[in-house]
Amino acid sequence: FMLLPKHKIRYKYCKSQLTCCNLTFTAWCNSHLRKAGTQIENIEEDFRNGLKLMLLLEVISGERLPKPDKGKMRFHKIANVNKALDFICSKGVKLVSIGAEEIVDGNGKMTLGMIWTIILRFAIQDISVEETSAKEGLLLWCQRKTAPYRNVNVQNFHISWKDGLALCALIHRHRPDLIDYSKLRKDDPIGNLNTAFEVAEKFLDIPKMLDAEDIVNTPKPDEKAIMTYVSCFYHAFAGAEQAETAANRICKVLAVNQENEKLMEEYEKLASELLEWIRRTIPWLENRVAEQTMRAMQQKLEDFRDYRRIHKPPRVQEKCQLEINFNTLQTKLRLSNRPAFMPSEGKMVSDIANAWKGLEGVEKGYEEWLLTEIRRLERLDHLAEKFKQKCSMHESWTGGKEELLSQKDYESASLMEIRALMRKHEAFESDLAAHQDRVEQIAAIAQELNELDYHDAATVNARCQGICDQWDNLGTLTQKRRDSLERVEKLWETIDQLYLEFAKRAAPFNNWMDGAMEDLQDMFIVHSIEEIQSLITAHDQFKATLPEADKERMATMGIHNEILKIAQTYGIKLSGINPYTNLSPQDISTKWDTVKHLVPLRDQMLQEEVARQQANERLRRQFAAQANIIGPWIQTKMEEIGHVSVDIAGSLEEQMNSLKQYEHNIINYKSNMDKLEGDHQLSQESLIFDNKHTNYTMEHVRVGWEQLLTTIARTINEVENQILTRDAKGISQEQLNEFRASFNHFDRKRNGMMDPDDFRACLISMGYDLGEVEFARIMTLVDPNNTGVVTFQAFIDFMTRETAETDTAEQVMASFKILASDKNYITMDELRRELPPEQAEYCISRMTRYIGADGPSGALDYISFSSALYGESDL
């Protein structure tokens, strides 16, 4: 036979099939006719008058057929058979090539075809398993029930049943107490078949419809006979199917619950690790103990760079992933009608965000402190070197001055010598006054070193104090010597004017040369081309004064030449020592040569600094060129991602593809960020701390980059949650687009959120009749934290709750009650029999003991367990 459209049935049998079907169909008919107290012996003869045929249809359909004709004439029989055939047709089955005359005449093929039609319509057609029906549904039911059994592989309704193991497996699956499946052997098919036939007839009220020898000895047993016999098992175990459906529902609910618990545990673990890392990192960043050397501080800066480049980026990803996991978990809990997940105290997303904000605040302060300390140490090194240089020059000048001032050589000197001593002392006083400025500079530098907290301030202070004390002592000694010389000066009148004049002119000129040498060797620190140009200008001005200085030198040397000329003219023997000064013409010439030698060296030093500042300027421009491109690019991508998230032109999958493309482009753009980081590092290594060519700092670009990464990840997560919501709730793309259009229309600020007033207007536009109480209830659903705004995700959740339904605690309780055979408790054996092992043990470990008096020892309370799944979660 073959099944044609609209249930038209054609029949085609071979001789062996007729014999097998005759036996099977006869037994099947008798299994129903005996309920009416009768049976048939010959299927071809006993249905000819139509009476038992009508009775069979009444028994299997539960409906009354028209009253049969009682006569025995041929037309009476035809009328009765036609009533039966009309009833079959009324059930949606159209018979082809068969009529009442063939049945009345005892046509065996037509009679068997009619009985098979009845079996298909009333025993097989209503079988439905997982959206399949009839033959496919019955086959799928057999496959599912026999899947766990060894040596059983049901693929059809003929050779898959020859060894009898499939039939025994069906019985054992539903009534394991009737057959010991472990003792069956595949090489004993006749024994297996007879065992199944006998057990089914004795305990399941299924009559023997097949012959074991026929099945084993036939290459391909009759499919219709096997289907007829197997359908009896399906109907016999129909009650067990209800229990299986209930078990499937429980498995689904428990699987969702187990997955949610796993996500909660992962969130807690990741949150704990991230918070612990923040807790350990903040004290390191809060440590503001400055190092005493520039090298040590630069090492601290390098450690901080490693932290920003190596240690922090993975934590940024973990923080972003944590937020994504939390949002996904909350979405899954909402979709499965579970309570929202409340992390442990101190591990909320807001707690982590606050801790992260604190970390970034401390981090920013730490970097600013590092740069300030480096500048301070640089300034300190410069001042310390300058202090040492000035102190050395001053100490060199003051060396022996105290002993000189303490001499009493005037007591045994001649008049000329006394006058010479007096003039010499006047020259010394002039020199002393000229050095007053250097002493004040030394004191000022020492004070600044103290104010900048120089690490060797004690040594500086001791040296400065020694110089000041010595300076005061020099002043006191100078005044005492002047008093002594003035006291004896009245006794002496002779004075050598030329020596005095030389001394007076040589001393300031010598002091000028000392100052010039000091300035020419003075160290400098600049941070821009303008500053070095200022130094070059000052140096050029100094060089312009050299001709006048040379005139002064020549004039001073002219005095000495005049002394020599007078001495030569009048034959005066000179001692070679100027009584008024220690400066000799050779000293003046030597220092002048030194000044002329230092000038080109100063020129070279300034030009080298110009080259360094020009290189720094190139680094500034190079960084600015990159930053001025990357900064706007990041802002543009942020805006484009925002537009994609509110766009309703395409499906969620298209939005997801677009966002994934954005994410791919952003990842590929990372090389530009790395290059900018490299330029920034070069700038810091060159001690460049400002850049007038751009408004973007590296910190600004880093923050924008991290925000861009977080935004694209969050937006993708939102679209994934919308897809999850759509698929779980059965929401169409058109509905989602309608929700998005309504949300965008009332999102007046275009920030992805609606104010309560805009949300009310949106609901009214969608047909909601809202009072104050009802609107307040809705607001508690979409804004549980009272933030004053409604996000798009909250809006979608609300609309899907309004349009879809989910599992409830009552449904789960009803499913457990089916498994427990209507008892208020369930046993461990029942759970292990009906549920997969993993989920059965899950229930056993979490169900409380049943405390009712009607329960046996070890009974479990499935009612409180079901309530806990949808109540306050302790998970």
C-alpha positions, 0 to 999 in steps of 0.5 A: 500500500501507499499513503496518497494525498487527502488520505486516499488509500490504494491497496496492493498485497502479495500472497505472503503479506495477505497471510501475515496481515490476515493473522495480525488484523484478525487478532487486532479486531478481536482485541476490540470486539471482545470488549463488546462480547464477540469476536471473528474467526475468519476476517474475510467471511465474518465482516461480509454482512457488515454487522460486526464491521459496524460494531468494530467501528463503534467500539474503536471510535466510541460513537454510535453508527446508524441502526443496521439492517436485520435482513439476510439478503444481499442488499441488506448486507451491502447496506450495512457495509455501506454504512460502515464505509460512509462512517470511515469516509466521514472521518476524513479518509477517502477509499479508492477502488473499494466498495461494499460489493467486494466486502460482501463478496468476501474479497480478501484483499479489499477486506484487508485493505479496509481493515488497514485503513481503519487501523491507520485512522483510529490506531496510528493517525493520532500518534504525535511525537515532537511535531511528527505524526502517524508512521513517522511519529510512531517510529520516532517514539520507538527510537526514543524509547529503545535508544538506551538499550544495547543491540537495538537500532530501530530504523523501520517497521520490518527488519529492525524487529526480527530479533525481538529485542526491540519489542522487549526493550519497549516493554522493559522501558515502561515495565522493567519488572516484567522482563529481565533484559540483561538475560536476553540474547541477540542470537535467540530471536524466536525466544525473544519474540515469544517472550515479548508476545507472552508478556504483552498478552498476559500483563499488558492486555495486548493479544498475540498478533504475530507469529515468531517463526514467520517474522524470523524466517521472512527476509522482510516482515510485513510492515503493516502487521508490525506497525499494527502490533507496535501501535498497541504498545504505544496506546498501552503506554500512552500514560507513560508518555505524559510522564515523559513530557513532564520529565522533559519540562523539568529537565528544561527548567533544571538545565536553565537553572544549572546554567544560571548557577554556573554563570553566577559562580563565574561572575562571583569568581571574576568579580573577586579576582578583579576587586582583589587586583584593584585592592593590591594596585591602589596602595602601590599607586598611592605610594608617594615616597619620592626617590632621591635620584633622577635614575630611581624616579625614571625607573618608577616612571618605567614601572608605571608605563609597564603597568599601563601597557601590560598589566592594566589592559587585560584588567580592562577587558576583564571589567568589560567581560564582567559587565557583559556576563552580568547583563547576559545573566540578568537577561537569561533570568528575566527570560526564564522568569527567574528573580534577578541575580544579586551578587555578594555584598561589595561585588555589584557592577556598581561596586566594581565601577566605583572601585575602578573609578577610584583606581583611575583617580589614584592612577592619574594622580600618581602619573602627575606626581611622577612627572612633578617629581622628575621635574623637581629632581631635574631642577634640584640636580641643576641647582646642586651643581650650580651651588657647588660651582659657585661655592668652589669659586667663592671658597677658592677666592676666600682661601687665605683671606682671613690669615691675610687680614689678620696679619700685623705687617704694618707694624714693621712696614715703611711709609711706602709699605704702609701706604701700599698696604692701605691701598691694597686693603682698599682694593680688597674691600672693593673686591669683597663688595663685588663678591657680596652678590655671589654670596647672596646667590649661594644663600638663595640657591641653598634656600631653594634647595631646601624648599624643593626638599633636596635629599642632601640638604644637610650638606648644602646647609652646612656648606652655606652656613660655613660660607656665611660665617666666613663672610661675616668674619671677613667683614669683621676682619676687614673693618679691623684692618682698615681701622688699624691702617687708618690709625697708622696712615697719619704717620705715613704719607708716601703712596704709589699712585700708579700701583693704586690705580692699577689695583683699582682698575685691575680688580673690577676688571678681574672680577668682570672676567671672573663673572664672564668665565662663570657665566660662560661655564654656567649650566642651563636648562631649557624646554623650548626653542624660544628659551634657547634663543633667549640664551643665544641672544644674551650670549651675542650681547655679551660678545658685543661687549668684548671690544670695550672689555679689551680696551679696558684690559689694554688701559689696565695693562697701560698703567703697568707699562707706565710703572715699568717705564717710570722705574726704567726712567728713574732707575727704580728697582722694583720688587715685582710685586704690586703692594696694592693687589695680588693681581699681576699683568700675567693674571689679567692676560691669562684670564683674558685668554681664558675668556676668549677660549670659553666664548666659542665653547659656549657657542658650540654648547648653545648650538647643540642645545638648539639642535636638541630643542629642534628634535624635541619640536619634531617629536611634538609635531609628530605626536600632534599629527597622530593625536589630531587624527586618532582623537576625532576618529575615536569620537566619530566611531563612538557616534557611528556606533550610537547611530547603529544601536538606534537604527531600525532599517535592518534586522538585529542580525544585520545590526550585529554584523554591522557592529562586528564589522565596527569591532573588527575595524577598531581592533585593526586600528590598534596599531595606530594607538600603539604607534601613538604610544611609542611617540608619547614614550619618546617624548617622555624620554626626551623630557617633553611635557607640553605640546602646543600643537594639539589639544589631545594628551595621551591620557585623553586618547587612552580614555577615549580608546578604552571608552570606545572598546567598552561601548562597542562591547556593550552595544554588541551585548545589548543586540545579543540580548535583544536577539536572545529575547526575540528568539526566546519570546517568539518576537518577530523582527517586525515587532522589534522594529515597531518597538524600536521605532516607538522608542526612538520617536519618544527618545527626545534627547537621542541618548538611548533613554526615555524620561518617565513622561516620554515613556507614558506618552509612548505607552499611550500611543501604543494603546495602553489605558494608564492610570496613575497606579498602573503607570507606577506599577509599570515604572517599578518594572522598567526602572527598579533602581529609580534612576528616572530613565527607561533604557531600550533594554528595559523597554524591550523586556517590558514589551516582551513580557506583555506579548509572551509567556514563560514557565511558571512555578505552578507548571513545574509543580504540575509536571512533578505531580505527574511524575509522582503519580498525583502524590504530594511527594516524590521518591528518589527512585522515581526521579532517577527513573524519569530524569537524566542522571545529572538532573535527577541528582541535582533535584535530590541534592536540593529537595528538602525531606517531605514532612507529611504523614502520608510519605514514606521514609526518604520522600522528597518535597517537590512543591517547596523546590518548585517554589524556590526556583521562582522565588528568592534565589539563594543560588 
